[in-house]
Amino acid sequence: MPVFPSARARRALRATATSIALALAAIAGPSRLAAQRTVPSAALTPADLLDARTVSAGDYSPDGKWLVVRLARRGDGLGFVAARDGDPSYTRPAPSRLLLLNTATGDTTAILSSPRTIGTLAWSAQSDRLAIATRDTVPQLLIWDAASRRLRVQSLSGARLAENSDLSWTDDGRLVLAIRERQWLPEVKARFDSLVRGPISVQVGTEPFLAWDALRRLGNRAIVVALTPATARLDTLIPASQITSWNIAPNGQRISWREDRNAKTNYDGGPSNESRLLARRVGDGTRDSARVVFASMRGVTLLHAADGERYAFGRDGAIYVASLTDTTPRRLIGPAPRARGDSARSTAPRDSTARTAEERYTLVGFSPTGGDVVVASRTGLHLVRVADGARNTIGAVTDTIRGPRFTLADWSRDGRSLLVSMSSRSTWNRALLRVNLALNRTETLVSDGRLYGAPKLSPDGARVAVTIGENGRPPDLWLGDAVMFRPKRVIESNPQLASRALPTTQLVEYLDADGRAQFGVLTLPAGVGRALPTVFSVYEDFFDDSFDATTMLLASRGYAVMKPSVTFETGYPGEAWLKGVTASANKLIEMGVADSSKLGVHGTSYGGYATNLLITQTNRFKAAINISGKVDLVSFYTDSPRLGVRNINAAEKTQDRIGATMWEQPQKYVQHSAVMFADRIKTPLLLVTGGEDHNVPAINTREMYFALRRLGKPVEWVNYTNGGHGIPMTNAAEFTDWHNRLTGWYDRYLKPATATVPASDQQPLLR
């Protein structure tokens, strides 16, 4: 298998049509060729960020010969029409190139001639065909033929492929997918246009669903059919209904599906949404009436075995197994269900036996063969045998703060081996573990400081494909033996970055104001340095040292960038950032990294909200940037109609963690609205919004601009009229402008003596 040296990027442009490098060159396009004609620059530029590429591994073919690989260039995702947020017929562009990697030779075959927005892919049982669902303006079904190496557009006899359709082949060569009713698209367009363009829009409080909620729900309305590719015949398996997911047995004999059963807008949201699970026999020319398997899926996590018949589910801390024909599920592990009306806590003695009996489990994985389940608990990750309920611990967790985290990564098709990822919380130590069920043995394939992303086991468990990255770099794709694991790099994602002096990363431990251990990721300019201007990029919890383009851009221009972790307490979210972020600043000053007189802070979305709250409580920061973050929790509470009840639910129960409605605790909503305390702000503040942001509407953030202007405070407000949430992806000019303003704001206040823009970025800022 070929390995491409990172220092020789030009070799990737001289490869043949079947080589990995051709796909990379095509993704890079003219910008990469132009970059080769310029003098290499040490600092990253916005153009570099647009040219950054990600690589990911998809499914192996059932025979293990092929591995699907996606290559995506960030710049290909420009052109997002944020004004169409909430339109079920519109999919945000996320183009990628599709390659097939020959697992024996390392050679690749490019399937698509140009980047496309790809949805689901599915291999046929015989590995002779790959079905591809695109999510372009008009969704298409494509089928690649292994024998001819050709791709064709599959006819659906005039039907429209559902934008969110899953794909699944049956053993007899039919392809199961979801289509839309003929009147679906006109109905969606009419409803969307009415809400957005009028000329008159009326919404009535007695209607069961909020208008935008009703429109969003149309995205679930579909018909599931079995397609015979040769004749384009469509056989209906599930008639038009609110289908949120479905699963068909490979033999095509039985199908089950989850149906949305909400009768009205649910203000609780999340797990309290109502749905049911139904099943029907559809093979041998028969079509039984649908049977209700679960009348309510509330609080249920369900996973199917590969046969589509057996399933495992978790509910109330216990794990069960059953089949679609069972009437009584069998409990494998976890607490017995309480008797109806029994809400009393257990009075069992608190010894180790009692604690084990009371331990609660979450379903994580179900063996393709149905022989084992993987469950998680507060004590770690466990393998439970279906036959007798015997439990073996794969990875133990004894310390919830410093202890490692274990994640089920993949399961071989034969069910005989599985992959588990391990990540330490206190050091950069990551590992891949292979569990051999036949030998009842867990082996460590690799353990070091690199990041291992989305490992994939071949069907026979013999090979592992995995992305590997380190030190904040974009990961590459590697392929190795699943026993000795001596992987070889088969795709280098970003050879063009060899000409850049990229920053370095390290993990920093500190104590927050309450004395709790916290960890943050520090990114430093190449060559490190002391007493640097330092920027804090804030959001919530621990960050890995994965590739963060904006952080890398800042660090390449001389800034230390810290991503600190914070701990929240329901009812007092505003304190979290004050206690956590300022403590991390103290640590960096103590280390000699940060100049205490040159500290900046920014965040996006919830991080922007955090930034604004933070600078109402401390004056330590000399510059701040709120990117798409709310400033007024009161007006935000019932705003952003395209998200339905999301803002209400977020404020009361989830991200904002207020813990009450606005009418129960109005003072909490005032206390956590930065605009109410604008008079306390002394930090120069840059506000960045998208005019078509329907997550955090610009009208909310602009309240802070007018408040600070009224108070005579240093503030600027930049609104990208057609932009959405976060970094504008409308076009390259606005993407570049956004990054120039970010760096320019910090240059102005944190290092005014050296405030310059690299020559490659010198262009007028948008007005």
C-alpha positions in Angstrom: 0.0 0.0 0.0 1.5 3.4 -1.0 2.5 5.9 1.6 2.7 9.6 0.4 5.5 11.6 2.2 4.0 14.8 3.6 7.1 16.8 2.3 6.4 16.0 -1.3 3.0 17.4 -2.0 3.7 17.8 -5.7 3.8 14.1 -6.2 0.1 13.9 -5.5 -0.5 16.0 -8.6 1.3 13.6 -11.0 -0.6 10.4 -10.1 -2.9 8.5 -12.5 -6.7 8.6 -12.6 -6.9 5.6 -10.2 -4.5 7.0 -7.6 -5.3 8.6 -4.3 -3.4 11.7 -5.3 -5.6 12.4 -8.2 -8.6 12.8 -5.9 -6.6 15.1 -3.7 -5.6 17.2 -6.6 -9.1 17.5 -7.9 -10.4 18.5 -4.6 -7.7 21.2 -4.2 -8.6 22.6 -7.6 -7.1 25.9 -8.9 -6.4 27.2 -5.5 -3.8 24.5 -4.8 -2.0 25.0 -8.1 -2.0 28.8 -7.5 -0.5 28.2 -4.0 2.4 26.3 -5.6 3.3 29.4 -7.6 3.5 31.6 -4.5 6.3 31.9 -1.9 5.5 29.7 1.1 4.3 31.6 4.1 4.7 30.5 7.7 1.3 31.8 8.7 -1.9 30.1 7.8 -4.4 32.1 5.7 -8.2 31.9 5.2 -7.4 30.4 1.8 -5.6 27.6 3.5 -8.7 27.0 5.7 -10.9 26.8 2.6 -8.4 24.3 1.1 -8.3 22.1 4.2 -9.6 18.6 3.6 -11.0 15.8 5.7 -10.9 12.1 5.0 -13.2 9.5 6.5 -13.7 5.8 6.0 -17.2 4.4 5.3 -18.3 0.7 5.0 -16.4 -2.2 3.6 -18.0 -4.3 0.9 -19.3 -7.6 2.4 -16.4 -9.5 0.8 -13.9 -7.0 2.3 -12.3 -6.1 -1.0 -13.4 -2.5 -1.1 -13.5 0.3 1.5 -15.6 3.4 0.8 -13.6 6.7 1.4 -14.9 10.2 1.5 -12.7 13.2 0.8 -14.2 16.7 1.5 -12.7 20.1 0.9 -14.1 22.9 3.1 -14.3 25.4 0.2 -16.6 23.0 -1.7 -19.2 23.6 1.0 -19.6 27.3 0.2 -23.0 28.4 -1.2 -25.1 27.5 1.8 -28.5 29.3 1.5 -29.3 30.1 5.1 -32.6 31.7 4.1 -33.9 28.1 3.4 -33.3 26.9 7.0 -36.4 25.0 8.0 -37.3 23.9 4.5 -37.5 20.1 4.6 -36.7 20.0 0.8 -33.4 21.8 1.3 -30.1 20.1 2.4 -27.1 22.2 3.3 -24.3 21.5 0.8 -21.6 19.3 2.1 -19.9 18.1 -1.1 -17.3 15.3 -1.0 -15.5 13.0 -3.4 -16.2 9.3 -3.2 -13.4 6.8 -3.6 -13.2 3.0 -3.4 -10.0 1.8 -1.8 -8.8 -1.7 -2.7 -7.9 -3.1 0.7 -5.4 -5.5 -0.8 -3.4 -3.1 -3.0 -4.1 0.3 -1.6 -5.2 1.6 -5.0 -8.2 3.7 -5.3 -11.0 4.2 -7.8 -12.7 7.6 -8.0 -16.5 7.0 -8.3 -17.7 10.6 -8.7 -16.2 13.0 -11.2 -16.9 16.0 -9.1 -17.8 16.6 -5.4 -21.5 15.8 -4.5 -23.5 16.1 -1.3 -23.7 12.4 -0.4 -26.2 10.9 2.0 -26.5 7.1 2.7 -24.5 4.4 0.9 -25.2 0.7 0.9 -23.4 -2.4 -0.5 -25.3 -5.2 -2.0 -24.9 -8.6 -0.3 -22.8 -9.9 -3.2 -20.5 -6.8 -3.1 -21.2 -6.2 -6.8 -23.1 -3.0 -6.4 -22.9 0.2 -4.3 -26.0 2.3 -3.9 -25.5 6.0 -3.3 -28.2 8.5 -2.3 -27.2 12.1 -3.1 -28.7 15.1 -1.3 -28.2 17.7 -4.1 -31.0 20.1 -5.1 -32.8 17.2 -6.7 -31.9 14.0 -4.8 -30.7 11.2 -7.0 -30.1 7.5 -6.5 -26.8 6.3 -8.1 -25.6 2.7 -8.5 -22.0 1.8 -9.1 -21.4 -1.5 -10.7 -18.2 -3.4 -9.6 -17.9 -5.4 -12.8 -18.0 -2.6 -15.2 -16.6 0.1 -12.8 -19.4 2.4 -14.0 -21.8 4.7 -12.2 -25.3 5.2 -13.4 -28.4 7.2 -12.3 -31.1 4.8 -11.2 -34.7 5.5 -12.4 -37.4 5.6 -9.7 -40.2 5.6 -12.2 -40.9 9.3 -11.6 -40.8 9.2 -7.8 -38.7 11.7 -5.8 -36.1 10.1 -3.5 -36.5 11.4 0.1 -33.7 13.7 1.0 -33.1 11.8 4.3 -33.6 8.3 2.9 -31.7 5.3 4.3 -30.7 2.5 1.9 -30.7 -1.2 2.4 -30.3 -4.1 0.0 -32.1 -7.4 0.4 -30.6 -10.7 -0.5 -32.7 -11.0 -3.6 -31.2 -7.8 -5.1 -33.9 -5.3 -4.3 -33.0 -2.0 -2.8 -35.2 -0.6 0.0 -35.5 3.2 0.2 -37.8 6.1 1.0 -39.6 8.3 -1.5 -42.0 11.2 -1.3 -45.6 11.4 -2.2 -46.3 13.3 -5.4 -47.9 16.3 -3.6 -45.1 16.5 -1.0 -42.8 19.0 -2.7 -45.6 21.4 -3.8 -47.0 21.3 -0.3 -43.6 21.9 1.4 -42.9 24.8 -1.0 -46.3 26.4 -0.5 -46.1 26.2 3.3 -42.5 27.5 3.4 -43.3 30.4 1.0 -46.3 31.4 3.1 -44.3 31.6 6.3 -41.3 33.4 4.7 -42.9 35.5 2.0 -46.5 35.9 2.9 -48.0 38.2 1.7 -50.1 37.3 4.7 -49.2 34.7 7.3 -51.6 33.8 10.1 -50.8 31.5 13.0 -53.5 30.5 15.5 -52.7 29.4 19.1 -55.3 26.6 19.1 -53.7 24.8 16.2 -52.0 21.6 17.5 -48.6 22.3 16.0 -46.6 25.5 15.7 -46.5 26.5 12.1 -42.7 25.8 11.7 -43.0 22.6 13.7 -45.7 21.4 11.4 -43.5 22.2 8.4 -40.5 20.5 9.9 -42.5 17.3 10.5 -43.2 17.0 6.8 -39.5 15.9 6.5 -40.5 12.6 8.2 -43.5 12.0 5.9 -42.4 9.3 3.4 -43.2 6.0 1.7 -40.8 3.1 2.1 -40.5 1.0 -1.0 -38.6 -1.9 -2.4 -36.9 -1.1 -5.8 -36.1 -3.7 -8.4 -33.2 -1.8 -10.2 -33.5 -3.6 -13.6 -37.2 -2.7 -14.1 -37.5 0.4 -11.8 -40.5 -1.3 -10.2 -41.4 0.1 -6.8 -43.3 -2.1 -4.3 -44.7 -0.3 -1.2 -43.6 -1.7 2.1 -44.7 1.1 4.4 -47.4 3.5 3.2 -47.1 7.2 3.6 -46.7 8.1 7.3 -44.5 9.9 9.8 -41.5 7.6 9.6 -38.5 8.5 11.7 -36.5 5.3 11.0 -36.9 1.8 9.6 -35.1 -1.5 9.4 -35.6 -4.4 7.0 -34.4 -8.0 7.4 -31.8 -9.0 4.7 -34.1 -11.8 3.5 -36.7 -9.1 2.9 -39.3 -11.0 5.0 -39.9 -8.5 7.7 -39.7 -4.7 8.2 -40.0 -2.6 11.3 -40.2 1.2 11.6 -40.5 4.0 14.1 -43.5 6.3 13.7 -43.8 9.8 15.1 -47.0 9.9 17.2 -46.9 13.4 18.6 -50.4 14.9 18.5 -49.2 18.4 19.1 -46.1 20.5 19.7 -44.2 19.1 22.6 -42.7 21.8 24.8 -40.6 19.3 26.8 -38.9 18.0 23.6 -36.1 15.5 23.4 -36.8 12.0 25.0 -40.3 13.0 25.8 -41.3 13.1 22.2 -43.8 10.3 21.4 -43.3 7.6 18.9 -44.1 3.9 18.5 -42.4 0.9 16.9 -44.3 -1.2 14.3 -43.5 -4.3 12.4 -44.9 -6.1 9.4 -44.2 -9.3 7.4 -43.7 -8.3 3.7 -42.0 -11.3 2.0 -43.3 -14.2 -0.1 -46.1 -12.1 -1.6 -47.7 -11.6 1.9 -48.3 -8.3 3.6 -49.6 -8.7 7.1 -51.2 -5.8 8.9 -48.7 -3.8 11.0 -48.2 -5.0 14.5 -47.4 -2.6 17.4 -44.2 -3.8 19.0 -43.8 -0.8 21.3 -46.8 1.4 21.9 -44.5 4.1 23.2 -40.7 4.4 22.5 -40.4 7.1 25.2 -37.2 6.5 27.1 -36.3 3.4 24.9 -32.9 2.9 23.1 -33.2 0.1 20.5 -30.7 -1.6 18.3 -31.2 -4.4 15.8 -29.1 -7.5 15.0 -28.0 -8.0 11.4 -30.9 -10.4 10.8 -33.4 -7.6 11.3 -35.5 -9.8 13.5 -33.8 -9.8 16.9 -33.2 -6.6 18.8 -31.9 -5.3 22.1 -33.2 -2.3 24.0 -32.5 -0.3 27.1 -35.1 1.2 29.4 -34.9 2.6 32.9 -31.3 1.4 33.4 -32.0 -2.2 32.3 -31.1 -4.1 29.1 -33.5 -6.5 27.4 -33.4 -8.7 24.3 -36.4 -9.8 22.1 -37.4 -10.4 18.6 -40.2 -8.9 16.4 -42.3 -12.0 17.1 -41.7 -12.0 20.8 -44.5 -11.0 23.2 -42.3 -10.9 26.3 -38.8 -9.4 26.2 -36.1 -11.0 28.4 -34.2 -8.8 30.8 -30.4 -9.4 30.5 -29.0 -7.0 33.1 -30.0 -4.0 35.2 -32.7 -3.2 37.8 -36.0 -4.9 37.6 -38.9 -2.7 36.5 -40.7 -1.1 39.4 -44.3 -2.0 40.1 -46.7 0.5 38.9 -47.0 3.4 41.4 -43.8 2.4 43.2 -41.6 5.4 43.5 -39.8 4.6 46.7 -36.1 4.3 46.7 -34.4 1.0 47.4 -33.7 0.3 51.1 -31.1 -2.4 50.3 -27.8 -2.2 52.3 -25.2 -0.1 50.5 -22.6 -2.9 50.2 -20.9 -3.8 46.9 -23.4 -6.5 46.1 -26.3 -4.0 46.5 -24.5 -1.4 44.4 -23.9 -3.9 41.6 -27.5 -5.0 41.6 -28.6 -1.3 41.5 -26.2 -0.3 38.8 -27.9 1.2 35.7 -26.9 0.5 32.2 -27.1 2.2 28.8 -27.3 0.2 25.6 -24.3 0.9 23.4 -24.1 -1.9 20.9 -25.7 -5.2 19.7 -23.7 -7.9 18.0 -24.5 -8.4 14.3 -25.1 -12.0 15.2 -27.3 -11.2 18.2 -25.0 -13.0 20.6 -23.7 -10.2 22.7 -24.5 -6.6 23.8 -22.2 -3.8 24.9 -23.5 -1.6 27.7 -22.1 1.4 29.6 -22.5 2.2 33.2 -20.8 4.5 35.7 -18.2 1.8 36.2 -17.2 1.5 32.6 -17.9 -0.4 29.4 -19.1 -4.0 29.6 -19.8 -7.0 27.3 -22.9 -9.0 28.2 -23.5 -12.5 26.7 -27.1 -12.9 25.5 -27.2 -16.6 26.2 -26.8 -16.3 30.0 -26.3 -12.6 30.9 -22.7 -13.1 31.9 -20.9 -9.7 32.1 -17.3 -9.0 31.3 -15.8 -5.5 31.8 -14.0 -4.3 28.7 -12.8 -1.0 30.2 -13.2 0.0 33.9 -13.7 3.5 35.0 -12.9 4.2 38.7 -12.5 8.0 38.5 -15.2 10.0 36.7 -12.9 13.0 36.3 -9.5 11.5 35.6 -10.6 8.0 34.5 -10.4 7.0 30.8 -13.4 7.0 28.5 -14.2 3.9 26.5 -16.3 4.0 23.3 -17.5 1.1 21.2 -16.1 1.8 17.7 -17.1 -1.1 15.5 -18.1 -4.7 15.4 -17.0 -7.3 12.8 -19.8 -8.7 10.6 -19.2 -12.2 12.0 -19.7 -10.9 15.5 -16.4 -12.5 16.7 -14.4 -9.3 17.4 -15.1 -5.7 18.2 -13.1 -2.5 18.4 -13.1 -0.2 21.4 -11.5 3.3 21.6 -10.0 4.5 24.8 -9.2 8.1 25.7 -7.6 9.4 28.9 -9.0 12.5 30.5 -5.9 13.6 32.2 -3.2 12.9 29.6 -3.1 12.6 25.9 -3.1 8.8 25.9 -5.4 7.2 23.3 -5.7 3.5 22.5 -7.5 1.0 20.2 -8.6 -2.2 21.9 -9.6 -5.3 20.0 -11.9 -7.7 21.9 -11.6 -11.3 20.6 -14.9 -12.9 21.7 -13.8 -16.4 20.6 -10.8 -16.3 22.9 -12.4 -14.1 25.5 -9.4 -11.8 25.4 -8.9 -8.0 25.0 -5.8 -6.9 23.2 -4.3 -3.4 23.0 -3.6 -2.7 19.3 -2.0 0.7 19.9 -1.6 3.2 22.7 0.0 6.6 22.3 -0.9 10.3 22.1 -2.5 10.3 18.7 -6.2 10.7 17.9 -7.8 7.6 16.4 -11.0 8.5 14.6 -13.9 6.2 13.6 -12.0 2.9 13.3 -13.6 0.4 10.9 -13.2 -3.4 11.2 -13.4 -5.4 8.0 -16.2 -8.0 7.8 -13.9 -10.8 8.8 -12.2 -8.7 11.5 -8.8 -9.0 9.9 -8.2 -5.3 9.0 -8.7 -2.0 10.6 -9.1 1.3 8.7 -8.8 4.4 10.9 -8.0 8.1 10.7 -5.0 9.2 12.7 -4.2 12.7 13.6 -1.9 14.4 16.1 -0.9 17.7 17.5 -4.0 19.5 16.1 -3.3 18.4 12.5 -5.9 17.1 10.1 -6.0 13.3 10.3 -4.9 10.9 7.5 -6.4 7.5 6.6 -4.4 4.4 7.7 -5.0 0.7 7.0 -3.6 -2.1 9.1 -3.8 -5.6 10.3 -6.2 -6.1 13.2 -3.8 -8.4 15.1 -0.3 -6.8 14.9 -1.7 -3.4 13.7 1.2 -2.0 11.8 -0.8 0.4 9.8 0.3 2.2 6.6 -0.9 5.6 5.6 -3.0 5.1 2.4 -4.3 8.7 2.1 -2.6 11.9 3.3 -5.4 14.4 3.5 -3.5 17.7 3.4 0.0 17.4 1.9 -0.2 21.1 0.9 0.2 22.1 4.6 3.8 21.0 4.6 4.7 24.5 3.5 3.1 26.0 6.7 4.7 26.3 10.1 1.8 24.7 12.0 1.2 25.4 15.7 1.6 22.8 18.4 -0.8 21.6 21.1 -0.6 20.5 24.7 -2.9 19.5 27.5 -3.1 21.8 30.5 -4.5 20.8 33.9 -5.7 23.5 36.3 -8.1 24.0 39.2 -11.2 26.1 38.8 -12.4 28.6 41.4 -14.2 25.7 43.3 -11.1 23.6 43.5 -12.2 21.1 40.9 -9.7 19.7 38.4 -10.2 20.9 34.9 -8.4 20.3 31.6 -7.9 22.5 28.6 -6.2 22.3 25.2 -3.5 24.9 24.6 -2.4 25.7 21.1 0.9 27.5 20.7 2.7 29.1 17.7 5.5 27.2 16.2 8.6 27.9 18.3 6.4 28.4 21.4 7.4 31.7 23.0 6.8 33.4 26.4 4.3 36.0 27.6 2.2 35.7 24.5 -1.0 37.5 23.7 -3.5 34.8 24.6 -7.0 34.1 23.3 -9.6 31.9 25.1 -12.0 30.0 22.9 -14.9 29.1 25.1 -17.8 26.7 25.0 -18.4 24.0 27.5 -16.4 20.9 28.3 -13.1 19.2 27.5 -11.7 19.5 24.0 -9.4 17.1 22.2 -6.6 18.3 20.1 -8.4 17.7 16.9 -8.0 20.0 13.9 -9.6 23.4 14.6 -9.0 25.6 11.6 -9.8 29.0 13.3 -7.6 28.1 16.3 -4.8 27.1 14.0 -5.1 30.4 12.1 -4.8 32.5 15.3 -1.9 30.5 16.7 0.0 30.6 13.4 -0.2 34.4 13.8 1.5 34.6 17.1 -1.4 33.9 19.6 -1.6 31.3 22.3 -5.1 29.8 22.1 -6.6 28.1 25.1 -9.8 26.0 25.1 -10.7 25.7 28.8 -13.3 23.3 30.3 -16.0 24.4 32.7 -18.4 22.7 35.1 -22.0 23.8 35.2 -24.5 24.0 38.0 -28.2 24.1 37.1 -29.6 27.5 37.8 -26.2 29.3 37.7 -24.7 28.8 34.3 -23.2 32.3 34.2 -20.8 31.4 37.0 -19.3 28.5 35.2 -17.3 30.5 32.7 -16.1 33.0 35.4 -14.9 30.2 37.6 -13.4 28.1 34.8 -12.0 30.5 32.2 -10.4 32.9 34.6 -8.8 30.0 36.5 -7.3 28.7 33.2 -6.0 32.2 32.5 -4.3 32.2 35.9 -2.7 28.9 35.1 -1.3 30.1 31.7 0.1 33.3 33.4 1.7 31.1 36.1 3.3 28.9 33.4 4.7 32.0 31.7 2.7 31.4 28.5 0.2 34.3 28.7 0.8 38.0 29.0 -1.7 39.1 31.7 -2.2 42.4 29.9 -3.0 40.8 26.6 -5.9 38.4 27.1 -8.8 38.0 24.7 -11.9 35.8 24.6 -14.4 34.6 22.0 -16.9 31.9 21.3 -19.5 30.8 18.8 -23.2 30.2 19.6 -23.3 29.1 23.2 -19.7 30.2 23.4 -20.7 33.6 22.2 -23.3 33.8 24.9 -20.7 32.7 27.4 -18.3 35.4 26.2 -20.8 38.2 26.7 -21.8 37.0 30.2 -18.1 36.6 31.1 -17.2 40.2 30.3 -20.0 41.5 32.4 -18.4 39.8 35.4 -14.7 40.6 34.8 -12.5 43.2 33.1 -9.5 41.0 32.7 -10.0 40.6 28.9 -8.8 43.4 26.6 -10.8 42.2 23.6 -13.8 40.0 23.2 -15.8 38.6 20.2 -19.3 37.2 20.4 -20.0 35.1 17.3 -23.7 34.2 16.8 -24.4 34.2 20.5 -27.5 35.5 22.3 -27.3 38.4 24.7 -30.9 38.5 26.0 -32.3 35.3 27.4 -35.7 36.8 27.9 -36.3 37.7 24.2 -34.5 34.5 23.1 -36.8 32.4 25.2 -39.6 32.3 22.7 -37.8 33.5 19.6 -36.4 31.7 16.5 -39.7 30.1 15.3 -38.0 27.9 12.7 -36.5 25.9 15.6 -39.9 25.3 17.1 -39.6 25.0 20.9 -35.9 24.5 20.9 -35.1 27.8 22.6 -37.7 27.3 25.3 -36.4 23.7 26.0 -32.8 24.8 25.9 -33.3 27.6 28.4 -35.4 25.5 30.8 -33.7 22.1 30.8 -30.8 21.6 28.5 -27.9 23.8 27.4 -28.7 27.0 29.3 -29.5 25.0 32.5 -31.8 27.6 34.1 -33.9 24.9 35.6 -37.2 26.7 35.5 -39.6 28.5 33.2 -39.3 32.2 32.8 -42.5 32.7 34.8 -41.3 30.5 37.6 -37.9 32.2 37.9 -37.9 35.5 36.0 -35.0 36.8 37.9 -32.8 33.9 36.6 -33.5 34.9 33.0 -32.6 38.5 33.8 -29.5 37.5 35.6 -28.3 35.5 32.6 -29.0 38.1 30.0 -25.8 40.0 29.4 -27.6 43.0 27.9 -29.1 43.7 31.3 -25.6 44.4 32.6 -24.1 46.1 29.6 -23.1 49.1 31.8 -20.5 46.9 33.5 -18.7 46.0 30.3 -15.3 47.6 29.7 -13.9 45.1 27.3 -14.0 46.2 23.6 -16.6 43.9 22.0 -17.0 42.7 18.4 -20.4 41.3 17.6 -20.7 39.0 14.6 -24.1 37.8 13.3 -25.7 36.3 10.2 -28.8 38.0 8.9 -30.3 34.6 8.1 -29.3 32.9 11.3 -32.4 31.2 12.6 -30.7 29.5 15.5 -29.7 32.7 17.2 -31.3 35.5 15.3 -29.2 38.6 14.6 -31.9 40.8 16.2 -31.1 39.3 19.6 -27.3 39.9 19.4 -27.8 43.4 18.0 -29.5 44.4 21.3 -26.0 44.5 22.8 -24.7 46.7 20.1 -27.3 49.4 20.7 -27.0 49.1 24.4 -23.2 49.6 24.4 -23.5 52.3 21.9 -26.0 54.1 24.1 -23.5 53.7 27.0 -20.6 54.9 25.0 -18.7 51.6 25.2 -16.3 50.3 22.5 -18.3 48.0 20.3 -18.7 47.0 16.6 -21.4 44.9 15.0 -20.8 43.0 11.8 -23.8 41.4 10.1 -23.5 39.1 7.1 -26.9 39.7 5.5 -27.1 36.3 3.9 -25.1 34.5 6.5 -26.3 31.8 8.8 -25.1 30.6 12.2 -21.4 30.9 12.8 -18.8 31.3 10.1 -20.5 32.6 6.9 -20.4 29.9 4.2 -22.1 32.0 1.6 -19.0 32.6 -0.4 -15.2 32.8 -0.2 -15.2 36.6 0.2 -17.3 36.6 3.3 -15.5 33.6 4.7 -12.2 35.5 4.3 -13.7 38.7 5.7 -14.9 36.9 8.8 -11.5 35.5 9.6 -9.7 38.8 8.8 -12.0 40.6 11.2 -11.4 38.0 13.9 -7.6 38.3 13.7 -7.8 42.1 13.1 -9.8 42.7 16.2 -7.3 40.9 18.4 -4.4 42.5 16.6 -5.9 45.9 17.4 -6.2 45.4 21.1 -3.7 42.7 22.0 -0.7 43.6 19.8 -1.3 47.0 18.3 2.4 47.6 17.6 2.4 44.7 15.1 -1.2 44.8 13.7 -0.6 43.6 10.1 -2.5 41.4 7.7 -0.5 38.9 5.6 -0.1 39.9 2.0 -2.2 37.0 0.8 -5.1 38.4 2.8 -4.8 42.0 1.9 -8.2 42.9 0.4 -10.9 45.4 1.3 -13.1 44.3 4.2 -16.7 43.9 3.1 -19.0 46.8 4.0 
